[in-house]
Every structure is written in C-alpha cells, then in structure tokens.
Amino acid sequence: MKREKVEMIQLTKCAARFIFAVCLMGLVSVIPIGVSGAAEPQVGAWSPGASIGFLGNTPDGTAFATNFHADYFTNKQFSVGPLAQLAITGDLFQIGFSGQGKYWLDLAGLDTRLRANLQGGVGFVHANFLTSDTSFLIPLGVGLDYVLTQQVSLPSTFLLNFTDLDTGSGNDTHVMPGLTFGIRY
C-alpha cells in the first residue's frame, strides 16, 4: 500500500512538471512583445522562441526537455540572449540557465529560408534527483532555422551541455547531449 502511494506521488509530480512546462511554453508563445520578423532579423530586435525534445545522460538517464530562448540580434549574423533548459523524468527535475551567443550562417546554394547557427554559452544548472546539486553549464551546439512565414520560423538545435553534476546516483554527469525542435517568432 505504501509503495503504491509513493508511486502515485511520483506520477503526480511528473504530471505537474509536464503541465507546468507546457503552460510555460504556451505563455512564452503568446506574450506580445516587440520582436523581429523571423525571415530577416532586425538589428536591435528580440526574437523569442520555445522548443521541446530530449536531453540525454542526465543524472536519471534520458529526459523530456523544454527550452526557452530569446535572441537579440546585434547584426544579421550575430545574436545574444538567454537560454533556459528544463529537463524532467519521473524522479528528476533539472533546470539550467545560460547566456548564449549565436553566429548565423546563410547556406549557399540551398533554400534562402534555411539558415544554420553555431552557438555557445555559459551558465549554471541545478538538478534534483536523489540529492540536489548545482554546477556550471557550458552549452555548445549547432542549429538549423527554417523560415515558415515572415513572422515564424522552425528551429532545430543540437546542444552538448558540459557540466559536473553529482546528485548521489553514482552517475556523475559531464556531457548531456540534447536535441530539440520548436518555434521562433
């Protein structure tokens, strides 16, 4: 009986975290702010977005991931901004914040609506699994951005998150690969 109660509590926590992530993603998607058109980033404009996917090698294995980001374009090829990464499993809650820099590349010879980016950043990550731990976070990665309309694009991002998390599971986390797909305004 006690085991069933513990499992029900864990299931409830997981469902609550998932609902929180979906609501937060929805909120970010509808907040009206001055943003640039996705097709041609305007210097001095913010371009927010959100994505979902998976994050591997967390202290509890592979996790469902939700990312939120905002890019401030200093010119057509370079943007800076915050990145929030949320990872959830049945027993794990992990959140990371970093400042990111992105270098945007036009892909010669391909559809002009497709752009690539190289990105890197620095920040911190907190994980709550068996015990809690907070560590540095260095996310490095590549991404593709496909312009769907003048205001909306569809990004996909592959990140390698370098860290030193130790939550007592005996599985110290040093590199967490992540793949996400989302929307950018």
Backbone hydrogen bonds, N-H to C=O, Kabsch-Sander energy under -0.5 kcal/mol:
donor,donor_aa,acceptor,acceptor_aa,energy
5,K,1,M,-1.8
6,V,2,K,-2.2
7,E,3,R,-2.6
8,M,4,E,-2.2
9,I,5,K,-2.2
10,Q,6,V,-2.4
11,L,7,E,-2.4
12,T,8,M,-2.3
13,K,9,I,-2.5
14,C,10,Q,-2.4
15,A,11,L,-2.5
16,A,12,T,-2.5
17,R,13,K,-2.4
18,F,14,C,-2.3
19,I,15,A,-2.7
20,F,16,A,-2.4
21,A,17,R,-2.5
22,V,18,F,-2.5
23,C,19,I,-2.6
24,L,20,F,-2.7
25,M,21,A,-2.3
26,G,22,V,-2.4
27,L,23,C,-2.6
28,V,24,L,-2.5
29,S,25,M,-1.8
30,V,26,G,-1.1
30,V,27,L,-0.7
31,I,27,L,-1.1
33,I,31,I,-0.7
35,V,33,I,-0.7
36,S,46,W,-1.5
38,A,150,Q,-0.7
39,A,150,Q,-1.3
44,G,73,F,-3.2
45,A,42,Q,-1.9
46,W,34,G,-0.8
47,S,71,D,-2.1
49,G,69,H,-2.5
50,A,183,I,-2.0
51,S,67,N,-2.4
52,I,181,F,-2.6
53,G,65,A,-2.3
54,F,179,L,-2.3
55,L,63,A,-2.4
56,G,177,P,-3.5
58,T,61,G,-1.8
61,G,58,T,-2.0
63,A,55,L,-2.9
64,F,88,I,-2.1
65,A,53,G,-2.7
66,T,86,L,-2.5
67,N,51,S,-2.7
68,F,84,A,-2.4
69,H,49,G,-2.4
70,A,82,P,-1.6
71,D,47,S,-2.0
72,Y,70,A,-0.5
72,Y,80,V,-3.2
73,F,45,A,-1.8
73,F,71,D,-0.6
74,T,72,Y,-0.6
74,T,78,F,-1.8
75,N,78,F,-1.4
78,F,75,N,-0.7
79,S,102,K,-2.2
80,V,72,Y,-2.0
81,G,100,Q,-2.0
83,L,98,S,-2.4
84,A,68,F,-3.0
85,Q,96,G,-2.8
86,L,66,T,-2.9
87,A,94,Q,-3.0
88,I,64,F,-2.4
89,T,92,L,-1.9
93,F,128,N,-1.4
94,Q,87,A,-2.5
95,I,126,H,-2.6
96,G,85,Q,-2.7
97,F,124,F,-2.5
98,S,83,L,-2.1
99,G,122,V,-2.2
100,Q,81,G,-3.4
100,Q,98,S,-0.5
101,G,120,G,-2.7
102,K,79,S,-3.1
103,Y,118,L,-2.9
104,W,77,Q,-3.2
104,W,102,K,-0.6
105,L,116,A,-3.3
107,L,114,L,-0.9
108,A,106,D,-1.0
110,L,107,L,-1.8
114,L,111,D,-1.9
115,R,113,R,-0.5
115,R,145,D,-2.4
116,A,105,L,-2.4
117,N,143,G,-2.2
118,L,103,Y,-2.2
119,Q,141,G,-2.7
120,G,101,G,-1.9
121,G,139,P,-1.1
122,V,99,G,-1.5
123,G,137,L,-2.3
124,F,97,F,-2.3
125,V,135,S,-2.7
126,H,95,I,-3.0
127,A,133,D,-2.7
128,N,93,F,-2.2
129,F,127,A,-0.5
129,F,131,T,-1.8
130,L,167,T,-0.5
131,T,167,T,-1.5
133,D,127,A,-2.1
135,S,125,V,-2.6
137,L,123,G,-2.0
138,I,162,F,-2.3
140,L,138,I,-0.5
140,L,160,L,-2.4
141,G,119,Q,-2.5
142,V,158,F,-1.9
143,G,117,N,-2.1
144,L,156,S,-2.4
145,D,115,R,-3.0
146,Y,154,L,-2.1
147,V,113,R,-2.6
147,V,145,D,-0.6
148,L,146,Y,-0.6
148,L,152,V,-1.9
149,T,152,V,-2.4
153,S,184,R,-2.5
154,L,146,Y,-3.2
156,S,144,L,-2.6
157,T,180,T,-2.3
158,F,142,V,-2.8
159,L,157,T,-0.5
159,L,178,G,-2.4
160,L,140,L,-3.4
161,N,159,L,-0.6
161,N,176,M,-2.1
162,F,138,I,-2.3
162,F,160,L,-0.7
163,T,174,H,-2.3
164,D,136,F,-0.5
165,L,173,T,-1.2
172,D,170,G,-0.6
173,T,165,L,-2.0
174,H,172,D,-0.5
176,M,161,N,-2.4
178,G,159,L,-2.8
179,L,54,F,-2.2
180,T,157,T,-2.3
181,F,52,I,-2.8
182,G,155,P,-2.5
183,I,50,A,-2.6
184,R,153,S,-2.5
185,Y,48,P,-2.9
